[in-house]
């Protein structure tokens, strides 16, 4: 198993998940803090939300888990939500900032 390739495939899949309030994918928004591909092909994703009372606090982590689990080579996926450190706009990629007219 090529962990690096699998992680790249997972990132590509994460780029298909969008925050409903911001027209940018969750990866470019900086909501994904960590992707841990274990030797058994189980994947743990540590992510946050733009706010603790985000309207998709229930559905977004489930969507991420479902999509990561569909990536070829992934055995199982688990998502953990954290608010440490709290998300802020500085975590967005240049691409996201450009998309939102912040550059």
C-alpha atoms as an extended CHARMM CRD file, in Angstrom:
* protein
*
       103  EXT
         1         1  UNK       CA              0.0000000000        0.0000000000        0.0000000000  PROA      1               0.0000000000
         2         2  UNK       CA              1.3270000000        3.4070000000       -0.9840000000  PROA      2               0.0000000000
         3         3  UNK       CA              0.2740000000        5.6480000000        1.9280000000  PROA      3               0.0000000000
         4         4  UNK       CA              1.3140000000        8.8320000000        0.1280000000  PROA      4               0.0000000000
         5         5  UNK       CA             -0.7840000000        8.0010000000       -2.9480000000  PROA      5               0.0000000000
         6         6  UNK       CA             -3.7200000000        7.0070000000       -0.7550000000  PROA      6               0.0000000000
         7         7  UNK       CA             -3.4780000000       10.3030000000        1.1430000000  PROA      7               0.0000000000
         8         8  UNK       CA             -3.4210000000       12.2150000000       -2.1700000000  PROA      8               0.0000000000
         9         9  UNK       CA             -6.5430000000       10.3220000000       -3.3090000000  PROA      9               0.0000000000
        10        10  UNK       CA             -8.2460000000       11.1390000000       -0.0020000000  PROA      10              0.0000000000
        11        11  UNK       CA             -7.3910000000       14.8370000000       -0.4140000000  PROA      11              0.0000000000
        12        12  UNK       CA             -8.8620000000       14.8050000000       -3.9220000000  PROA      12              0.0000000000
        13        13  UNK       CA            -12.0620000000       13.3050000000       -2.4850000000  PROA      13              0.0000000000
        14        14  UNK       CA            -12.1470000000       15.8830000000        0.3220000000  PROA      14              0.0000000000
        15        15  UNK       CA            -12.0070000000       18.6120000000       -2.3220000000  PROA      15              0.0000000000
        16        16  UNK       CA            -15.4870000000       17.4430000000       -3.4370000000  PROA      16              0.0000000000
        17        17  UNK       CA            -16.9990000000       18.3240000000       -0.0300000000  PROA      17              0.0000000000
        18        18  UNK       CA            -18.1670000000       21.9160000000        0.3370000000  PROA      18              0.0000000000
        19        19  UNK       CA            -19.1550000000       24.0310000000        3.3050000000  PROA      19              0.0000000000
        20        20  UNK       CA            -22.7310000000       25.0690000000        2.4680000000  PROA      20              0.0000000000
        21        21  UNK       CA            -22.1720000000       28.6580000000        3.5930000000  PROA      21              0.0000000000
        22        22  UNK       CA            -18.9080000000       29.2610000000        1.7170000000  PROA      22              0.0000000000
        23        23  UNK       CA            -18.4240000000       28.2510000000       -1.9470000000  PROA      23              0.0000000000
        24        24  UNK       CA            -15.0520000000       26.6120000000       -1.2680000000  PROA      24              0.0000000000
        25        25  UNK       CA            -14.2300000000       22.9750000000       -0.4830000000  PROA      25              0.0000000000
        26        26  UNK       CA            -13.4230000000       21.9850000000        3.0810000000  PROA      26              0.0000000000
        27        27  UNK       CA             -9.8000000000       21.1130000000        2.2850000000  PROA      27              0.0000000000
        28        28  UNK       CA             -8.9850000000       24.5340000000        0.8020000000  PROA      28              0.0000000000
        29        29  UNK       CA            -10.8940000000       26.1680000000        3.6860000000  PROA      29              0.0000000000
        30        30  UNK       CA             -8.4090000000       24.5890000000        6.0780000000  PROA      30              0.0000000000
        31        31  UNK       CA            -11.0260000000       22.5450000000        7.9420000000  PROA      31              0.0000000000
        32        32  UNK       CA             -8.9610000000       19.3500000000        7.6340000000  PROA      32              0.0000000000
        33        33  UNK       CA             -6.2810000000       19.3650000000       10.3290000000  PROA      33              0.0000000000
        34        34  UNK       CA             -4.8750000000       15.8750000000        9.8810000000  PROA      34              0.0000000000
        35        35  UNK       CA             -5.2220000000       12.7720000000        7.7270000000  PROA      35              0.0000000000
        36        36  UNK       CA             -3.7470000000        9.6710000000        9.3100000000  PROA      36              0.0000000000
        37        37  UNK       CA             -3.4560000000        6.6290000000        7.0220000000  PROA      37              0.0000000000
        38        38  UNK       CA             -2.6230000000        3.6380000000        9.1930000000  PROA      38              0.0000000000
        39        39  UNK       CA             -0.8270000000        0.4760000000        8.0700000000  PROA      39              0.0000000000
        40        40  UNK       CA             -4.1330000000       -1.4370000000        8.0260000000  PROA      40              0.0000000000
        41        41  UNK       CA             -5.5720000000        1.1490000000        5.5540000000  PROA      41              0.0000000000
        42        42  UNK       CA             -7.8750000000        2.5740000000        8.2070000000  PROA      42              0.0000000000
        43        43  UNK       CA             -7.9970000000        6.3430000000        7.9260000000  PROA      43              0.0000000000
        44        44  UNK       CA             -8.5290000000        8.8600000000       10.6890000000  PROA      44              0.0000000000
        45        45  UNK       CA             -9.4470000000       12.4200000000        9.7480000000  PROA      45              0.0000000000
        46        46  UNK       CA             -9.1590000000       15.2070000000       12.2970000000  PROA      46              0.0000000000
        47        47  UNK       CA            -11.2090000000       18.1880000000       11.2120000000  PROA      47              0.0000000000
        48        48  UNK       CA            -13.0030000000       21.2460000000       12.4930000000  PROA      48              0.0000000000
        49        49  UNK       CA            -15.9960000000       23.3290000000       11.4880000000  PROA      49              0.0000000000
        50        50  UNK       CA            -16.0880000000       27.0480000000       10.7670000000  PROA      50              0.0000000000
        51        51  UNK       CA            -18.1080000000       27.5280000000       13.9770000000  PROA      51              0.0000000000
        52        52  UNK       CA            -19.2200000000       25.1740000000       16.7700000000  PROA      52              0.0000000000
        53        53  UNK       CA            -22.8700000000       25.8690000000       15.9000000000  PROA      53              0.0000000000
        54        54  UNK       CA            -22.3200000000       25.2700000000       12.1830000000  PROA      54              0.0000000000
        55        55  UNK       CA            -25.6450000000       24.2660000000       10.5510000000  PROA      55              0.0000000000
        56        56  UNK       CA            -24.0110000000       21.1170000000        9.1310000000  PROA      56              0.0000000000
        57        57  UNK       CA            -22.2910000000       20.0560000000       12.3670000000  PROA      57              0.0000000000
        58        58  UNK       CA            -24.1350000000       16.7290000000       12.1950000000  PROA      58              0.0000000000
        59        59  UNK       CA            -24.0980000000       16.0190000000        8.4580000000  PROA      59              0.0000000000
        60        60  UNK       CA            -20.6880000000       17.3360000000        7.3250000000  PROA      60              0.0000000000
        61        61  UNK       CA            -18.5100000000       14.9480000000        9.4010000000  PROA      61              0.0000000000
        62        62  UNK       CA            -20.6950000000       12.0380000000        8.2250000000  PROA      62              0.0000000000
        63        63  UNK       CA            -20.3200000000       13.1620000000        4.5910000000  PROA      63              0.0000000000
        64        64  UNK       CA            -16.5250000000       13.3360000000        5.0340000000  PROA      64              0.0000000000
        65        65  UNK       CA            -16.4560000000        9.8840000000        6.6280000000  PROA      65              0.0000000000
        66        66  UNK       CA            -18.6300000000        8.3840000000        3.8670000000  PROA      66              0.0000000000
        67        67  UNK       CA            -16.5880000000        9.9320000000        1.0480000000  PROA      67              0.0000000000
        68        68  UNK       CA            -13.2000000000        8.9850000000        2.5360000000  PROA      68              0.0000000000
        69        69  UNK       CA            -14.4480000000        5.4090000000        3.0300000000  PROA      69              0.0000000000
        70        70  UNK       CA            -15.2680000000        5.2570000000       -0.7070000000  PROA      70              0.0000000000
        71        71  UNK       CA            -11.6880000000        6.0430000000       -1.7590000000  PROA      71              0.0000000000
        72        72  UNK       CA            -10.1480000000        2.9580000000       -3.3490000000  PROA      72              0.0000000000
        73        73  UNK       CA             -7.7380000000        1.3240000000       -0.9220000000  PROA      73              0.0000000000
        74        74  UNK       CA             -9.3330000000        2.7280000000        2.2370000000  PROA      74              0.0000000000
        75        75  UNK       CA            -10.4220000000       -0.0090000000        4.6200000000  PROA      75              0.0000000000
        76        76  UNK       CA            -12.3610000000        2.1450000000        7.0780000000  PROA      76              0.0000000000
        77        77  UNK       CA            -12.7140000000        5.8660000000        7.8210000000  PROA      77              0.0000000000
        78        78  UNK       CA            -13.3270000000        7.7210000000       11.0560000000  PROA      78              0.0000000000
        79        79  UNK       CA            -13.7640000000       11.4660000000       11.5390000000  PROA      79              0.0000000000
        80        80  UNK       CA            -13.0270000000       13.3080000000       14.7560000000  PROA      80              0.0000000000
        81        81  UNK       CA            -14.2040000000       16.8990000000       15.2070000000  PROA      81              0.0000000000
        82        82  UNK       CA            -12.0870000000       19.3080000000       17.2170000000  PROA      82              0.0000000000
        83        83  UNK       CA            -12.2750000000       23.0180000000       17.9210000000  PROA      83              0.0000000000
        84        84  UNK       CA             -8.6440000000       23.2510000000       19.0480000000  PROA      84              0.0000000000
        85        85  UNK       CA             -7.2490000000       25.3030000000       17.5520000000  PROA      85              0.0000000000
        86        86  UNK       CA            -10.3730000000       27.2100000000       16.5250000000  PROA      86              0.0000000000
        87        87  UNK       CA            -10.6770000000       27.7210000000       12.7790000000  PROA      87              0.0000000000
        88        88  UNK       CA            -10.0530000000       31.1730000000       11.3780000000  PROA      88              0.0000000000
        89        89  UNK       CA             -9.6560000000       32.6640000000        7.9210000000  PROA      89              0.0000000000
        90        90  UNK       CA             -5.8540000000       32.4500000000        8.0750000000  PROA      90              0.0000000000
        91        91  UNK       CA             -6.1570000000       28.6600000000        7.7240000000  PROA      91              0.0000000000
        92        92  UNK       CA             -7.5670000000       28.9730000000        4.2070000000  PROA      92              0.0000000000
        93        93  UNK       CA             -5.3580000000       28.2640000000        1.2170000000  PROA      93              0.0000000000
        94        94  UNK       CA             -4.3530000000       31.0470000000       -1.1650000000  PROA      94              0.0000000000
        95        95  UNK       CA             -6.7710000000       29.4940000000       -3.6580000000  PROA      95              0.0000000000
        96        96  UNK       CA             -9.6820000000       29.7600000000       -1.1980000000  PROA      96              0.0000000000
        97        97  UNK       CA             -8.8250000000       33.3580000000       -0.3210000000  PROA      97              0.0000000000
        98        98  UNK       CA             -8.6490000000       34.2300000000       -4.0080000000  PROA      98              0.0000000000
        99        99  UNK       CA            -12.0060000000       32.5260000000       -4.6360000000  PROA      99              0.0000000000
       100       100  UNK       CA            -13.5890000000       34.5710000000       -1.8560000000  PROA      100             0.0000000000
       101       101  UNK       CA            -12.0250000000       37.8460000000       -3.0210000000  PROA      101             0.0000000000
       102       102  UNK       CA             -9.7850000000       38.1650000000        0.0310000000  PROA      102             0.0000000000
       103       103  UNK       CA             -6.5540000000       38.6060000000       -1.9390000000  PROA      103             0.0000000000
